[in-house]
Amino acid sequence: MKLKSLMMAAAFAATSFSASAAWPERPITLVVPWAAGGGTDAVARMVAAGLEKELGKPVNVVNRTGGGGVVGHTEMVNAKPDGYTIGLATAEVTTFYWSNTAPFTYEKLTPIALVNFDSAAFNVAANSPWADLRAALDDIKKQPAGKYKLSGMAAGAAYHLAFAGLLQLEGIDPKAVVVVPSQGAAPGFQELASGGVQIVPSSLPEGKPMFDAGRVKSLAVMSKEKIGAFPAVPTVKDAIGKDYEGGTWRGLAAPAGLPADVTAKLVEAAAKVANSEEYKKFLAERGFGHAFAKGPAFGEFLATQHKNNGEIMGALGLRLRQ
């Protein structure tokens, strides 16, 4: 009986190993926590197409919207850790815990690869009296809190936190500029053009229609280097002489507990996709920023983002957990 039990255990182990080693044997679901047609969805579909080529199985994009990204990220976290449900995580996953909108942190995910970073830009109306970023920051610092407003997102969203970090860099209370919440950049830009708010800290691609129409201008982009599709927009370093980078990002992730061999295959496949000329061209043509961090390096990035966002949200009075 003992020998039979040992043989059964060995057979089970061999079966388990072969099942994992054969991954993937069927289609993979890529959960996207934002609506179809947006920037995150566009990146996800490009990444999914690349993964299909690398892994030899269909990768189906499924949009799970709601709760400011909470619904989709919750599905990623709660999925079975077998490699058949993965997700395109976004910057919001490092804010949910602090805002008490979800009980989990990035630690409930297996980091696969950072595949994109979109820098925030300091966008103002074309007729704004601010000629450059220095003039804007100096004026904000002089005026009473609440005189100036921004829009294009909900309070505590990635671009709001990027903007707040820039104010802190200049010794300005991050609560000095009040958020007028909106469902994305498009309505925020309409509010900007009509004079309801003075700033929209969105990505440059999101503002392109308004730039082209001559209704909006950008004083600076919060990136280390200029954005190729927008060469006339200076970096923060160009504008005020200080290094600063802030914005939103997207990265492939899976549920925690993913088997090591499946993780390794996913990481290598994602690396090939993210560093391919086809993918880089796709990002550049649309003004998206290319960024890549592989496996553990993406995990370190998540940890830093979680810590920094907790600190900024505390300064904004948005942090509900310690």
VENSULZI-V781939 format. One line per field, one symbol per residue. phi: phi as a letter, one per 30 degrees, with the letter a starting at -180 (. if undefined). Layout:
phi=???
This chain:
phi=.dddddddddddddddddddddeccbecccdcdbddjddddddedddddddeddcibdbcdbdbckiijdeddddddddddcicbbacdbeddcbedddicadcbeddbcdcadbabcddbccbdecedddadedddddeddddejdcbbajadejdeddddddddddecicedddcddcebdjdeddddddddjdbcbbdcddedceeddddicbbcdacdbdbddedbdddddddddbibdabalbbbadbbddideeddedddddddddddcddddddedddcidcdabbcheddddedddddddddddddddicdcbc
